[in-house]
Amino acid sequence: MDKNAKMFIFFVFLIMITEEKEMNLREQYADRFISMEEAASLVKPGAIVCGSMGIGVPYQLLDAITKGTKEGFTLYLAMVANPIKAYIPPYNEKITVKNWFLGPVERLSMRFKPNLFYQPIHLSDMSFDRIHNHKPDVIILQVTGPDENGMLSQGVCPLPADVITDDMLVIAQINDRVPFVPGEGTMIPADRVDYYTEASADLYPLKSSTPGEVEEKIAGYICERVEDGSCIQLGIGNLGTAVGTFLRDKKHLGIHTEMFVEAMVDLIECGAVDNSRKKLYPGKTVFGFAAGPQRLYDFMNNRKDLLSRAFAYVNDPRVICQNDKVVSINAAMEVDLTGQICAESIGQRQYSGTGGQYDFVKGAHWSEGGQSFIAMPSTRTDKEGNLHSKISLTLPLGASVTTLRSDVQYVVTEFGLADIQNQPIDERAKRLIAIAHPDFREELTSQAKKAGLML
């Protein structure tokens, strides 16, 4: 029997196992399987409904609840991957959304003036907030069929299981396109779900990014400081892809990250990541959520070397620092000459969210041999084509400070790397000006002297 025939038989076997699991679930909980419309009728007016984020939101179920509501409800979630009815008329008139991380869909939806309010929060505090401060009445989940122990996987973007208490209504949407990803604190017992609905829907694919010259230069400065055996955290986008490319020659890297991205798939497949030097979960990649192209979702299905955990664990600096040589790589929108980092707003306009940047900056700082990098291009171009420095004397009026200047270690642009950790204000200003775009260095120096930051 040739290799292709063996692979075909193997995949048929997997499909049969999956179908058998789902059939057993339907047989065991036949009275809990309901239609989307029936599920919507269970959500009482004024209820607090909580879902996951990104790829983990059960979009068909959420839209059914939104269409079925007569008096409205409050919805807690973050950075949806697909457009949702709650953001558009007429539903946005009666549904209030509290969102802790804005993405492209939220920014586009602003034209419809949704009742959308941003919730500043460190991801490490999310479980505590949902348990103690903003406790939901209804939990909506997207899940796979159960494993041999009767546990449901939430796939790539799980909601922490500890936010679910006995007094909450739990409705789960089974989606056969969701990869089964093992987890601790993210798996849901099948008997804890009050009602099941079904929808077969592709997961939103984020296109693979291609880094440009600027991102490659920034990645080069960072990666030359990354040692073999380091434990990596990085994000999505061109910079993450570039860093992943530069790290392929490293050995025995580990991954403990808020977000699992396609660049990490490459590092695992080429052997640069084996997680052998990690003190926490050696041999396993630990992550909070994932997003990327379909290749990423296919890779994650039934991987025994991947482990999803709640943000309360993954993003806790006291947990992060237990691994040695933690390398945290995060992006920024602007930095001022004292080292304050804005990574989430454009002036007073909220653009994204606090997320986990500060969690990992602090965790890397406490890690033995740890390093944290804040990376960004030195300039931005406005709609009129004018060039602006992203290193400035002060942050714009109303800009959010995502990471405190006293916690920042390295700031990196395409013009170099500035180590400002524990440096006095005058030295910080000099080092940051040195990695600013050359067209703005003289002006920044003059401004710094007038403001008394430098002599």
C-alpha positions in Angstrom: 0.0 0.0 0.0 1.5 3.4 -1.0 1.8 6.4 1.2 -1.2 8.3 -0.3 -3.5 5.3 0.2 -2.4 5.1 3.9 -3.1 8.8 4.4 -6.5 8.5 2.8 -7.5 5.6 5.1 -6.2 7.6 8.1 -8.3 10.7 7.3 -11.4 8.5 6.7 -10.8 7.0 10.1 -10.6 10.5 11.7 -13.8 11.5 10.0 -15.6 8.4 11.3 -14.3 9.0 14.8 -15.6 12.6 14.7 -19.0 11.6 13.3 -19.3 8.9 16.0 -18.5 11.4 18.8 -21.1 13.9 17.5 -23.7 11.2 17.1 -23.1 10.1 20.7 -23.4 13.7 21.8 -26.8 14.0 20.0 -28.0 10.7 21.4 -26.9 11.5 25.0 -28.3 15.1 25.0 -31.0 14.8 22.4 -33.3 17.1 24.4 -30.7 19.8 24.4 -30.4 20.3 20.7 -32.4 23.2 19.5 -32.7 25.6 16.6 -31.1 29.0 16.5 -34.5 30.6 16.8 -35.2 28.6 19.9 -31.8 29.5 21.4 -32.5 33.2 20.8 -35.8 33.0 22.6 -34.0 31.8 25.8 -32.1 35.1 26.1 -34.2 37.4 28.4 -34.5 41.1 27.8 -31.7 43.1 29.5 -29.5 40.0 29.9 -25.7 40.3 29.9 -24.4 38.0 27.2 -20.7 37.0 27.0 -18.8 35.5 24.1 -15.2 34.9 23.3 -13.2 36.9 20.7 -12.1 36.8 17.1 -12.4 33.3 15.5 -14.0 31.9 18.7 -17.3 33.9 18.5 -20.3 31.7 17.4 -21.4 34.2 14.8 -24.5 32.4 13.5 -25.8 32.0 17.1 -25.0 35.6 18.0 -26.8 37.0 15.0 -29.8 34.8 15.7 -29.9 36.1 19.3 -29.5 39.7 18.0 -32.4 39.2 15.5 -34.6 37.6 18.1 -34.3 40.2 20.8 -37.2 42.6 21.3 -35.9 44.7 24.2 -32.2 44.4 23.8 -29.3 43.1 25.8 -25.7 43.9 26.8 -22.9 42.0 24.9 -19.3 41.5 26.2 -16.8 40.3 23.6 -13.7 41.5 21.7 -12.3 42.1 18.2 -14.8 40.2 16.1 -13.5 38.6 12.9 -16.8 38.8 11.0 -19.3 41.7 10.8 -22.1 41.2 13.4 -25.7 42.5 13.3 -25.3 44.1 16.8 -23.1 46.8 15.2 -25.6 47.9 12.5 -29.2 49.4 12.4 -31.7 48.6 13.6 -30.1 46.3 16.1 -27.5 48.7 17.4 -30.3 50.9 18.8 -31.1 48.3 21.5 -27.9 46.3 21.9 -25.0 47.7 24.0 -21.6 46.2 23.3 -18.7 46.3 25.8 -15.5 45.5 23.9 -12.0 45.1 25.4 -10.1 45.1 22.1 -11.2 46.9 18.9 -10.3 45.4 15.5 -11.0 46.3 11.8 -14.6 45.3 12.0 -15.2 47.6 15.0 -13.4 50.5 13.4 -15.5 50.1 10.2 -18.7 49.8 12.2 -18.2 53.2 13.8 -19.9 54.8 10.7 -23.1 53.1 11.9 -22.7 54.7 15.4 -23.2 51.5 17.4 -23.7 51.5 21.1 -20.1 50.3 21.5 -18.0 51.1 24.5 -14.3 50.2 25.0 -13.3 48.5 28.2 -9.7 49.1 29.1 -8.3 45.9 30.7 -5.1 43.8 30.9 -5.8 40.4 29.4 -4.4 38.8 32.6 -7.4 40.3 34.5 -10.1 39.2 32.1 -11.3 36.1 34.0 -11.4 38.1 37.3 -13.4 40.8 35.6 -16.0 38.4 34.2 -16.3 36.5 37.5 -16.5 39.5 39.9 -17.1 42.8 38.1 -19.1 42.0 35.0 -20.7 38.6 35.5 -22.7 37.4 32.5 -26.2 35.8 32.6 -25.6 34.0 29.3 -22.5 32.4 27.9 -22.4 31.7 24.1 -19.6 29.3 22.9 -18.3 27.8 19.6 -17.2 24.3 20.2 -16.1 21.0 18.5 -17.6 17.6 19.3 -16.4 16.0 22.6 -13.2 14.0 23.1 -13.2 10.6 24.8 -13.6 12.2 28.2 -16.7 14.2 27.2 -14.8 17.5 27.0 -15.5 20.1 24.3 -12.7 22.1 22.7 -13.4 25.7 21.9 -10.7 25.6 19.2 -8.4 28.5 18.6 -10.0 31.3 20.6 -11.4 29.9 23.8 -13.3 31.7 26.5 -11.9 30.8 30.0 -13.9 28.0 31.5 -13.7 29.4 35.0 -16.1 32.3 34.1 -18.9 29.8 33.7 -20.9 29.2 36.9 -23.9 27.1 37.7 -26.3 30.0 37.6 -25.5 30.9 34.0 -27.3 29.8 30.8 -24.7 28.2 28.5 -25.5 27.8 24.8 -22.9 26.2 22.5 -22.8 26.2 18.7 -21.2 23.1 17.4 -19.1 23.9 14.3 -17.5 21.0 12.5 -14.9 23.4 10.9 -13.4 24.2 14.3 -10.1 22.4 15.0 -9.9 20.4 18.2 -7.2 22.1 20.3 -6.4 20.6 23.7 -6.5 23.0 26.6 -6.4 23.4 30.4 -9.0 25.8 31.8 -10.5 26.2 28.3 -12.2 22.8 27.8 -15.9 22.6 28.6 -17.7 19.4 29.9 -20.4 18.4 27.5 -22.9 18.1 30.3 -22.3 21.7 31.4 -23.8 23.0 28.2 -27.6 23.7 28.7 -28.4 23.9 24.9 -26.7 23.0 21.7 -27.2 24.5 18.2 -25.3 23.6 15.0 -23.7 25.5 12.2 -21.0 24.5 9.7 -19.1 27.6 8.9 -15.5 28.3 7.8 -13.3 30.1 10.2 -12.3 33.6 9.1 -8.9 33.4 7.5 -6.4 36.2 8.0 -4.2 36.5 5.0 -0.5 35.7 5.2 1.5 39.0 5.5 4.6 39.9 3.5 7.1 42.0 5.4 8.7 45.0 3.7 12.2 46.4 4.0 11.4 48.4 7.2 10.0 45.3 9.0 12.9 43.2 8.0 15.4 45.8 9.3 13.5 46.0 12.6 13.4 42.2 12.9 17.1 42.0 12.2 17.9 44.3 15.1 15.7 42.2 17.4 16.7 38.7 16.3 20.5 39.3 16.6 19.9 39.6 20.4 17.7 36.5 20.7 19.7 33.6 22.1 19.1 29.9 21.5 16.8 28.5 24.1 14.7 31.7 24.4 11.0 31.6 25.0 9.1 33.7 22.4 6.1 35.9 22.4 5.2 37.9 19.3 2.1 39.1 17.5 0.5 39.1 14.1 1.4 41.1 11.0 4.4 41.9 8.9 6.8 42.3 11.8 5.8 39.0 13.4 6.4 37.3 10.0 9.7 39.0 9.6 10.9 38.0 13.1 9.8 34.4 12.5 11.9 34.3 9.3 15.0 35.6 11.1 14.6 33.1 14.0 14.6 30.0 11.8 18.4 29.5 12.4 17.9 29.5 16.2 17.8 26.3 18.3 15.6 25.0 21.1 13.3 28.0 21.1 10.1 27.8 23.2 6.7 29.5 22.8 4.6 30.9 25.6 2.4 33.6 23.9 -0.8 35.4 24.1 -1.4 34.9 20.4 -0.4 31.9 18.2 0.4 33.1 14.7 1.5 31.6 11.4 5.1 32.5 11.8 5.2 30.2 14.8 4.0 27.3 12.6 7.0 27.9 10.4 9.3 27.9 13.4 7.9 24.6 14.7 8.0 22.9 11.3 11.6 23.9 10.6 12.7 22.7 14.1 13.8 26.0 15.5 11.0 25.6 18.2 11.0 22.4 20.2 10.1 23.9 23.6 12.7 21.7 25.2 14.2 24.5 27.4 11.0 25.7 28.9 10.4 25.3 32.6 6.6 25.5 32.2 5.1 22.8 30.0 8.4 21.6 28.3 7.6 20.2 24.9 4.4 22.2 24.5 3.5 25.5 22.9 1.3 27.4 25.2 -1.0 30.2 23.9 -4.1 32.2 24.7 -5.7 32.5 21.3 -4.8 32.1 17.6 -5.7 33.7 14.3 -4.3 33.3 10.8 -4.9 31.7 7.4 -6.5 28.3 7.0 -3.1 26.7 7.1 -2.8 27.7 10.7 -6.2 26.2 11.7 -5.3 22.9 9.9 -2.0 22.8 11.6 -3.6 23.2 15.1 -6.1 20.4 14.8 -5.4 17.5 17.2 -1.9 18.7 18.0 -0.7 17.2 21.2 2.2 19.7 21.4 -0.2 22.7 21.6 -2.0 23.8 24.7 -4.5 26.6 25.0 -4.9 28.2 28.4 -6.9 31.2 29.7 -5.4 34.6 29.6 -5.4 34.7 33.4 -2.6 32.1 33.2 -0.9 32.8 29.8 -0.7 36.6 30.4 0.1 36.6 34.1 3.6 38.1 34.5 4.2 35.9 37.5 3.7 32.9 35.2 5.5 34.3 32.2 8.7 35.0 34.2 9.0 31.3 35.3 10.4 30.6 31.9 14.0 31.7 31.4 15.0 34.0 28.5 11.5 35.2 27.7 11.6 37.4 24.6 8.5 39.7 24.3 8.0 41.5 21.0 5.2 44.0 20.7 4.2 46.9 18.4 3.5 50.5 19.2 1.8 53.4 17.5 3.9 56.1 19.1 6.5 56.7 21.8 7.5 60.0 23.5 11.0 61.1 24.4 10.6 59.9 27.9 9.7 56.4 26.8 6.0 56.3 27.3 4.4 53.8 24.8 1.0 54.3 23.1 0.0 51.1 21.4 -3.8 51.5 21.3 -5.1 54.9 20.4 -4.7 57.7 18.0 -5.0 60.7 20.3 -8.4 60.3 22.0 -9.7 57.9 19.4 -9.5 54.3 20.6 -7.9 52.2 17.8 -7.3 48.7 19.4 -6.9 47.8 23.0 -4.6 47.5 26.0 -4.4 43.7 25.3 -1.4 41.9 26.8 1.5 44.1 25.9 2.2 45.3 29.5 1.7 41.8 30.8 4.5 40.4 28.7 6.8 43.4 29.1 6.6 42.9 32.8 6.9 39.1 32.6 10.0 39.4 30.4 11.5 41.9 32.8 11.2 39.4 35.7 12.4 36.5 33.6 16.0 35.3 34.0 17.7 36.6 30.9 14.5 38.0 29.6 14.2 40.8 27.0 11.3 43.0 25.9 11.1 44.9 22.6 8.7 47.6 21.5 8.9 47.8 17.7 7.6 50.3 15.2 8.5 52.1 12.0 10.0 55.5 12.7 7.3 57.4 10.7 3.8 57.4 9.5 2.2 59.0 6.5 -1.1 60.9 6.8 -3.9 61.0 4.2 -2.4 64.0 2.5 0.9 62.2 2.1 2.8 64.1 4.8 5.4 62.3 6.8 5.2 62.4 10.6 7.6 61.0 13.2 6.3 58.3 15.5 8.9 59.4 18.1 7.7 62.7 19.5 8.4 65.1 22.4 5.0 64.2 24.0 2.2 61.8 23.1 -0.8 63.5 21.4 -3.5 64.9 23.6 -5.6 62.1 25.0 -3.3 59.3 23.8 -3.4 56.2 26.0 -0.2 55.1 27.8 -0.2 51.4 27.2 3.2 50.6 28.8 4.8 52.8 31.4 8.2 54.3 30.6 9.7 52.8 33.7 9.0 49.3 32.3 10.3 49.8 28.7 13.5 48.1 27.8 14.2 48.2 24.1 12.5 50.5 21.5 13.3 49.5 17.9 12.8 51.2 14.6 14.4 50.6 11.2 17.2 53.0 12.3 18.3 51.0 15.2 17.7 49.8 18.8 17.5 52.0 21.9 18.0 50.5 25.3 16.3 52.9 27.7 15.7 50.6 30.7 16.3 52.5 33.9 18.0 55.4 32.0 17.6 59.0 33.1 15.3 61.2 31.1 18.1 63.0 29.2 19.7 59.7 28.1 16.4 58.3 27.1 15.7 61.3 24.9 19.2 61.1 23.2 18.8 57.3 22.5 15.3 57.6 21.2 16.3 60.6 18.9 19.1 58.5 17.6 16.7 55.9 16.2 14.2 58.5 14.9 14.0 59.2 11.2 16.9 61.4 10.2 14.6 64.1 8.9 13.2 64.7 12.4 16.3 64.3 14.6 17.3 68.0 14.6 13.8 69.1 15.4 13.4 66.6 18.2 16.7 67.6 19.7 15.6 71.3 19.7 12.2 70.4 21.3 13.9 68.2 23.9 16.3 71.1 24.9 13.5 73.6 25.1 11.4 71.3 27.3 14.4 70.7 29.6 14.8 67.0 28.8 18.3 67.6 27.5 21.0 70.3 28.0 
